[in-house]
């Protein structure tokens, strides 16, 4: 059996803070076992899961989505290339849709900066199709707090 890693070793090897590991564990993204002295111990394959979590975060994938995807991976063995490819395929459509939305936003933003109007009635960024107008007069985007 391979030696398990302490929380400090996982933090050092993965490049994330111990508090982040605790956060991931509380959210069900990773698991540890407790020793008789109540210390966390992680299997070595946890480093791969943490790497996927970090990549997903950089891609803007919500933690809940990441947790659901990681829950499909096998327990008791290190995920293999096919497991990771299945996870990647599951995220592809979502990422493609996000890329399309961000590209559209970028293109609209360029046009908005060019016109300079920022019209509350017509601006496709702040108030598409005058959706706020249906809520009646007065400010709708201000934080009341």
Buried (B, 14 or more C-beta within 10 A) or exposed (E): EEEBBBBEBBBEBBEBEBEBBBBBBEEBBBBBEEEEEEEBBBBBBBBBBBEBBBEBEEEEBEBEEBBEBBEEBEEEEBBEEEBEEEBEEEBEEBBEEBEEEEEEEEEBEEEBEEEEEEEBEEBBEBBEEEEBEEEEEEEEEEEEE
